[in-house]
Amino acid sequence: MRVGFVGLGHMGWPMAVNVLRAGHEVVAFNRTRARAEELAREGARVADSPAAAAREADVVVTMLADDAAVEAAVFGEPGILAGLRPDAVHACMSTIGSELSRRLAEAHAQARQRYVAAPVFGRPEAASAGKLWVVAAGEAEALERCRPVFEAVGQGTHVIGAEPPMANIVKITGNFLIASAIEALGEAFALLRKNGVDLTRFLEVVNGSLFKSPLYQNYGLMAARQQYSPAGFRLRLGFKDARLALAEAEAAAAPMPLASLVHDRFLEAIARGDAELDWVALTKVAAEAAGL
């Protein structure tokens, strides 16, 4: 299968490597060309533009940081929309807003191309292991075309529906839940520390008896150890996702007061200079507010 890959960051790189290792042909584009040339040593071909990465592809994947980057890669010159052949598929695996996803679906349909939204849950270490969870939405035939890519990068795919923005809403809402859990851990840990309680012992109690959640276990241990770097998922990207959640809430007239609080906590962390740390550094805000 011929796969175009646009975006070779912390997540895109291991995903592209796993697609290569699954036996597919990969043509890659990255704004920093050296990154694509490094992937060439793994067997990929290097493209000079997003359009070139898409030109011969059966499926072209975008794995980029935000809406602006995806919009530039697709609608820019020369972009994916101009390069992708009719009936080929664009699988956007980035975390973007539903409005952009809707625009992408409409633009690809007008060009007689196919589009699916397929954002992923998981950190870079899960991407390296091919253990991401894919959340996908789009036409059934287009989803089936993408199945070999999804199988190469993930341990499972959840198909949400036929309308691509549905997958984006699921991803944004899921990230809101994760950020809310990190905020809750930060507040709980501040109280525990001020009372001399060992944080790892606390995690053994609540995660062994109450939650049994890898999220609480993994982020809880990172927070307890104050393990904020290297960043698997930068705090500034968590802030971006909080903004997306509030935008979706406003558009749907669905109040999310907790999302507003988490958004402001992210903003406070950024004001303190923590934008490039892992988003688990959100727990620092509660600690510092408590004088720790």
C-alpha positions as CSV (number, residue, x, y, z in Angstrom):
1,M,0.0,0.0,0.0
2,R,1.3,3.5,-0.8
3,V,1.0,5.8,2.1
4,G,1.8,9.5,2.2
5,F,2.8,10.9,5.6
6,V,2.7,14.6,6.5
7,G,4.1,15.5,9.9
8,L,7.0,13.7,11.6
9,G,6.9,15.1,15.2
10,H,6.9,13.2,18.5
11,M,3.9,11.2,17.4
12,G,4.1,11.2,13.6
13,W,7.7,9.8,13.5
14,P,7.0,6.5,15.3
15,M,3.7,6.1,13.5
16,A,5.4,6.5,10.1
17,V,8.1,4.0,11.2
18,N,5.5,1.5,12.1
19,V,3.7,1.9,8.8
20,L,7.0,1.2,7.0
21,R,7.7,-1.8,9.2
22,A,4.3,-3.2,8.3
23,G,5.5,-3.4,4.7
24,H,3.9,-0.3,3.2
25,E,5.6,2.2,0.9
26,V,5.9,5.6,2.6
27,V,6.5,9.0,1.0
28,A,7.0,11.6,3.8
29,F,6.9,15.3,4.1
30,N,8.0,17.3,7.1
31,R,8.5,21.1,7.4
32,T,12.0,20.4,8.8
33,R,13.4,18.3,5.8
34,A,16.1,16.7,7.9
35,R,13.5,14.8,9.8
36,A,12.1,13.3,6.6
37,E,15.6,12.5,5.4
38,E,16.2,10.7,8.7
39,L,13.1,8.6,8.0
40,A,14.5,7.9,4.5
41,R,17.2,5.8,6.3
42,E,14.3,3.6,7.5
43,G,13.1,3.1,3.9
44,A,10.8,6.1,3.2
45,R,11.0,8.4,0.2
46,V,11.2,12.2,0.9
47,A,8.6,14.5,-0.6
48,D,9.2,18.2,-1.2
49,S,5.7,19.3,-0.3
50,P,2.4,17.9,1.1
51,A,1.1,17.7,-2.4
52,A,4.1,15.5,-3.4
53,A,3.5,13.2,-0.4
54,A,-0.1,12.8,-1.5
55,R,0.4,12.5,-5.2
56,E,0.9,8.7,-5.5
57,A,-0.7,7.7,-2.2
58,D,-3.6,5.4,-1.6
59,V,-3.9,7.0,1.8
60,V,-2.2,10.2,3.0
61,V,-1.9,10.7,6.7
62,T,-1.6,14.1,8.4
63,M,-0.2,14.0,12.0
64,L,0.3,17.7,12.8
65,A,0.1,19.9,15.9
66,D,-3.0,22.0,15.4
67,D,-5.7,23.3,13.1
68,A,-3.5,25.9,11.5
69,A,-0.8,23.3,10.6
70,V,-3.4,20.9,9.1
71,E,-5.1,23.8,7.2
72,A,-1.8,24.8,5.7
73,A,-0.8,21.3,4.7
74,V,-4.2,20.7,3.0
75,F,-5.2,24.0,1.5
76,G,-1.7,25.6,1.1
77,E,0.3,25.7,-2.1
78,P,1.2,23.0,-2.9
79,G,-1.1,21.2,-0.6
80,I,-2.7,17.8,-0.2
81,L,-5.9,18.9,-1.8
82,A,-4.0,19.7,-5.0
83,G,-1.9,16.6,-5.0
84,L,-4.3,13.8,-3.9
85,R,-5.7,11.8,-6.8
86,P,-9.5,11.2,-7.1
87,D,-10.8,8.5,-4.9
88,A,-7.7,8.4,-2.7
89,V,-8.1,9.0,1.0
90,H,-6.9,11.7,3.4
91,A,-6.8,10.3,7.0
92,C,-6.4,13.2,9.4
93,M,-5.0,11.7,12.6
94,S,-4.4,15.1,14.3
95,T,-6.4,16.5,17.1
96,I,-8.4,19.3,15.4
97,G,-11.7,21.0,15.8
98,S,-14.9,19.7,14.3
99,E,-15.4,22.8,12.1
100,L,-12.1,22.3,10.3
101,S,-12.9,18.6,10.0
102,R,-16.2,19.4,8.4
103,R,-14.5,21.8,5.9
104,L,-11.9,19.1,5.1
105,A,-14.7,16.6,4.4
106,E,-16.5,19.1,2.1
107,A,-13.3,20.1,0.2
108,H,-12.2,16.5,-0.4
109,A,-15.7,15.6,-1.6
110,Q,-15.7,18.5,-4.1
111,A,-12.4,17.2,-5.4
112,R,-13.8,13.7,-5.7
113,Q,-11.4,12.5,-2.9
114,R,-12.2,10.7,0.3
115,Y,-11.7,11.9,3.9
116,V,-11.7,10.3,7.3
117,A,-11.0,11.7,10.7
118,A,-8.9,9.3,12.8
119,P,-7.4,11.0,15.8
120,V,-5.5,8.8,18.3
121,F,-5.2,8.4,22.0
122,G,-1.8,7.5,23.3
123,R,1.6,9.0,24.1
124,P,4.8,8.7,22.0
125,E,5.9,5.5,23.8
126,A,2.5,3.9,22.8
127,A,3.1,5.2,19.2
128,S,6.5,3.6,19.2
129,A,5.0,0.3,20.3
130,G,2.1,0.4,17.8
131,K,-0.3,0.6,20.7
132,L,-2.3,3.7,20.0
133,W,-6.1,3.7,20.0
134,V,-7.6,5.1,16.9
135,V,-11.0,6.9,16.9
136,A,-12.3,7.0,13.4
137,A,-15.3,8.4,11.5
138,G,-16.1,8.6,7.8
139,E,-17.6,6.6,5.0
140,A,-17.3,2.8,5.4
141,E,-15.3,2.3,2.2
142,A,-12.8,5.0,3.1
143,L,-12.4,3.6,6.6
144,E,-11.7,0.2,5.1
145,R,-9.1,1.6,2.9
146,C,-7.3,3.1,5.9
147,R,-7.5,-0.1,8.0
148,P,-4.0,-1.3,7.2
149,V,-2.6,2.0,8.4
150,F,-4.7,1.9,11.6
151,E,-3.5,-1.7,12.2
152,A,0.1,-0.6,11.8
153,V,-0.1,2.2,14.3
154,G,-2.6,1.0,16.8
155,Q,-3.9,-1.8,19.0
156,G,-7.5,-1.1,18.1
157,T,-9.9,1.2,16.2
158,H,-13.2,2.6,17.5
159,V,-15.5,3.6,14.6
160,I,-17.7,6.3,15.8
161,G,-19.9,7.0,12.8
162,A,-20.1,8.2,9.2
163,E,-19.6,11.9,9.8
164,P,-15.9,12.7,10.3
165,P,-16.4,15.5,12.9
166,M,-17.8,12.9,15.3
167,A,-14.4,11.4,15.8
168,N,-12.9,14.8,16.5
169,I,-15.5,15.6,19.2
170,V,-14.7,12.2,20.8
171,K,-11.0,13.0,20.9
172,I,-11.4,16.5,22.2
173,T,-13.8,15.3,24.9
174,G,-11.4,12.5,25.8
175,N,-8.5,14.9,26.2
176,F,-10.8,17.1,28.4
177,L,-11.3,14.1,30.7
178,I,-7.6,13.4,30.9
179,A,-6.8,17.0,31.6
180,S,-9.5,17.1,34.3
181,A,-7.9,14.0,35.9
182,I,-4.5,15.6,35.9
183,E,-6.0,18.7,37.5
184,A,-7.7,16.6,40.2
185,L,-4.4,14.7,40.8
186,G,-2.6,18.0,41.3
187,E,-5.2,19.3,43.9
188,A,-5.2,15.9,45.7
189,F,-1.4,15.7,45.8
190,A,-1.1,19.2,47.2
191,L,-3.4,18.3,50.1
192,L,-1.6,15.0,50.7
193,R,1.9,16.5,50.6
194,K,0.9,19.1,53.2
195,N,-0.2,16.3,55.5
196,G,2.9,14.2,55.0
197,V,1.3,11.4,53.0
198,D,3.4,9.4,50.6
199,L,2.0,10.0,47.1
200,T,2.9,6.6,45.7
201,R,1.2,4.9,48.6
202,F,-1.9,7.0,48.0
203,L,-1.9,5.8,44.3
204,E,-1.7,2.2,45.5
205,V,-4.8,2.7,47.6
206,V,-7.0,4.6,45.2
207,N,-5.9,2.9,42.0
208,G,-6.0,-0.5,43.5
209,S,-9.4,-0.1,45.1
210,L,-11.3,2.7,43.4
211,F,-10.3,3.4,39.8
212,K,-8.0,0.7,38.4
213,S,-7.1,3.2,35.7
214,P,-3.8,3.3,33.7
215,L,-4.4,7.0,33.4
216,Y,-4.4,7.6,37.1
217,Q,-1.5,5.2,37.5
218,N,0.8,6.6,34.8
219,Y,0.0,10.3,35.2
220,G,-0.1,9.9,39.0
221,L,3.4,8.4,39.1
222,M,4.7,11.1,36.8
223,A,3.2,13.8,39.0
224,A,4.4,12.2,42.2
225,R,7.9,12.0,40.8
226,Q,7.6,15.5,39.4
227,Q,8.6,14.0,36.0
228,Y,7.8,16.9,33.7
229,S,10.4,16.4,31.0
230,P,11.1,15.2,28.4
231,A,7.6,16.1,27.3
232,G,5.6,13.3,25.7
233,F,2.7,15.8,25.2
234,R,3.6,19.4,25.7
235,L,1.5,21.5,28.1
236,R,0.9,24.1,25.4
237,L,-0.8,21.4,23.3
238,G,-3.0,20.5,26.2
239,F,-4.0,24.2,26.4
240,K,-4.9,24.1,22.7
241,D,-7.1,21.1,23.3
242,A,-8.8,22.9,26.3
243,R,-9.6,25.8,23.9
244,L,-11.0,23.3,21.4
245,A,-13.3,21.8,24.1
246,L,-14.6,25.3,25.0
247,A,-15.2,26.2,21.4
248,E,-17.1,23.0,20.8
249,A,-19.1,23.6,24.0
250,E,-20.0,27.1,22.9
251,A,-21.1,25.9,19.5
252,A,-23.3,23.2,21.0
253,A,-24.6,25.4,23.8
254,A,-23.3,22.7,26.2
255,P,-21.9,24.5,29.3
256,M,-18.6,22.9,30.5
257,P,-17.6,24.8,33.7
258,L,-14.9,22.3,34.6
259,A,-13.4,22.8,31.1
260,S,-13.2,26.6,31.8
261,L,-11.4,25.9,35.1
262,V,-8.9,23.6,33.4
263,H,-8.4,26.1,30.6
264,D,-7.4,28.7,33.1
265,R,-5.1,26.3,35.0
266,F,-3.3,25.7,31.7
267,L,-3.0,29.4,31.1
268,E,-1.6,29.9,34.6
269,A,1.0,27.2,34.0
270,I,2.0,28.8,30.7
271,A,2.3,32.2,32.4
272,R,4.7,30.5,34.9
273,G,6.9,29.4,32.0
274,D,5.8,25.7,31.8
275,A,4.5,25.6,28.2
276,E,7.1,23.2,26.9
277,L,6.9,20.8,29.8
278,D,4.8,17.7,29.7
279,W,1.1,18.5,30.4
280,V,1.3,16.6,33.7
281,A,3.1,19.8,34.9
282,L,-0.4,21.1,35.2
283,T,-0.2,19.6,38.7
284,K,2.5,22.1,39.6
285,V,-0.1,24.9,39.6
286,A,-2.0,23.4,42.5
287,A,1.2,22.6,44.4
288,E,2.5,26.2,44.0
289,A,-0.8,27.6,45.0
290,A,-0.5,25.6,48.2
291,G,2.9,27.0,48.9
292,L,4.8,23.9,48.0
